[in-house]
């Protein structure tokens, strides 16, 4: 629902971001997770570490996320790697 609005408010040079989000949401729907995934633009990550997609995962009944991750191409570039990366961590215990 938000993609048409993004296309209206994003500058022309950032239109590719709306395209990427549309591709991601299409995959979510295609795989049957559309009722289980919420896109929240307030989720952010460490800008020095992550770039692009950043995500958190939640389980019903728990007040905090149990999964976090994102795209970290900039980190790989700092390590002289010409590659892309995405990763995540699952928190198995909360203290």
Secondary structure, 3 states (H helix, E strand, C coil): CCHHHHHHHCCHHHHHHHHHHHHHHHHHHHCCCCCCCCCCCCCCCCCCCCCCCEEEECCCCCCCCCEEEEECHHHHHHCCCCCCCEEEEECCCCC
